[in-house]
């Protein structure tokens, strides 16, 4: 903007008119609401209603119904009470909170650290590392389950050398040794499969940090670490909060790792270790879909509460434009 | 203290062997090993037989002949139906991807750059859509498709694949943090219409986020199991995820003693199938890194 030819004033009139019209819209609605934002957002909104809102609303309705012999009857909060008083519910809640306490801070700190580390010197090393960090998370289903069984069995695991000093020597040492280290095992698994994706996102966010600002800072004697802490980190903040919100919700909904453990382990295994496992047990074993839906709604509410705390606290929706 | 550009440049070149850079490389390599070792093990697994996986050292190389045998075992099922599933996965994932981009990018853009009634509601609903436990949506979605007579069609897979709230919200964050108001205002002064503004200015400036959203959408579709599992019954329409799970989860590798088919599917075959699913993802990642690297916002303001 400093390069505009002298003698030609910038366009204050239009900027003022734009903000004035926005203010006028909210106050007096004298000016008509523009149509084009709705057209831009319409196709997405239709899909949102069809594939998220309508099914979710139906799921909520399901949670207050009970089905017997094909007839649905309204039962109020009975399903919720049955869910909360189920013998495994409180411990499942505790397990999930323990897991979150270990995994969430580790994930956020390590992902931030690695993204900044890689971006300090962009180049072939950073690009290759990003791909390798990501790929383990790309494996799903039975192949992934089998891979993890091998990884967690000390004698056949490629990490065998690492596991021995930690005291895991015999094949059954991790998979059959009880519950106390489960939050840590699941946290490592989840980090292994989830970190790479977030590193890609944060690295992408860093790539849009203006190169000029960084160069100016370097000229002023700013070290790489200072650049990371003082310039890059604040500019990444909205992405980090996004990661926090989604990771909290997906952590509460932990399912794959404990389910795998349950399948692989024969002595100590629980198919109701996590809340989501409890929900699926109600759905497919007890055939009580209403209770399963109630647990899903509870998980939804907890996730939404966390999300809106973070949104409020960080003033997330304010932008330069709006 | 202000250094001249040439002095700071040579300082950077000297920095190539500084302690800081060595530490940085060591940390990066440590994590590369952490993430790569299991991948290497996975790659080497089909070269061994099922028993050799237990007896030979984990990172040893078997023979290539074993890989060919394992692949043949996978293709004995229904005349290489695995290739049909592969083709289906490609079609579903790519078409769903395009749909997600075409709907999500304009929505993210407009929510970031314009105040309109309902903006915050749409953002909140997008967030809620991502927080809803997926399992809770399965039965309602099934009933919905049943009523729309779309069960067991490709649209029952592709249309939901086109709904990608994660990408929309990511685009929103990107446009609201990286797009400078000045650019849009300057173009509006020149009489640029809103659609042209988005197409000629907004989109090109967001190349690296488009690449990211396209990649994640593709992978999300590629690895999606639950949705196609619920809505498809014709096995010729299965994507890889559903077909393979059908094939593998009942095999001797996963359920020794309880297998319900007698195909020669053991651990090497299962792991080879895993490699088959992961290779396209790697290709798409490498492609999207090359095509969409580095936003070009820097020079645009001037």
Interface residues (C-beta under 8 A of the other chain):
Chain A: X1 X3 X11 X14 X15 X18 X22 X25 X33 X34 X36 X37 X38 X40 X41 X43 X44 X45 X47 X48 X50 X51 X52 X53 X54 X55 X56 X58 X59 X62 X114 X117 X118 X120 X121 X125 X126 X127 X128 X129 X130 X131 X132 X133 X134 X135 X136 X138 X139 X140 X141 X142 X143 X144 X145 X146 X147 X150 X151 X155 X156 X157 X158 X159 X160 X192 X196 X197 X200 X201 X204 X205 X207 X208 X210 X211 X212 X218 X219 X220 X221 X224 X225 X235 X238 X239 X242 X245 X246 X249 X253 X255 X276 X279 X280 X283 X289 X292 X293 X296 X297 X299 X300 X303 X304 X307 X311 X317 X319 X320 X321 X322
Chain B: X1 X2 X3 X5 X8 X12 X20 X21 X24 X25 X27 X28 X31 X32 X34 X35 X36 X37 X38 X39 X40 X41 X42 X53 X54 X58 X59 X102 X103 X104 X106 X107 X109 X110 X111 X112 X113 X114 X115 X116 X117 X118 X119 X120 X122 X123 X125 X126 X127 X128 X129 X130 X131 X132 X133 X135 X136 X137 X139 X140 X141 X143 X144 X159 X160 X162 X163 X165 X166 X168 X169 X170 X173 X174 X176 X177 X178 X180 X181 X182 X184 X185 X186 X188 X189 X194 X195 X198 X208 X209 X211 X212 X215 X216 X219 X223 X225 X241 X244 X245 X248 X249 X253 X254 X267 X270 X271 X273 X274 X275 X277 X278 X281 X282 X285 X286 X289 X293 X294 X295 X297 X298 X301 X302
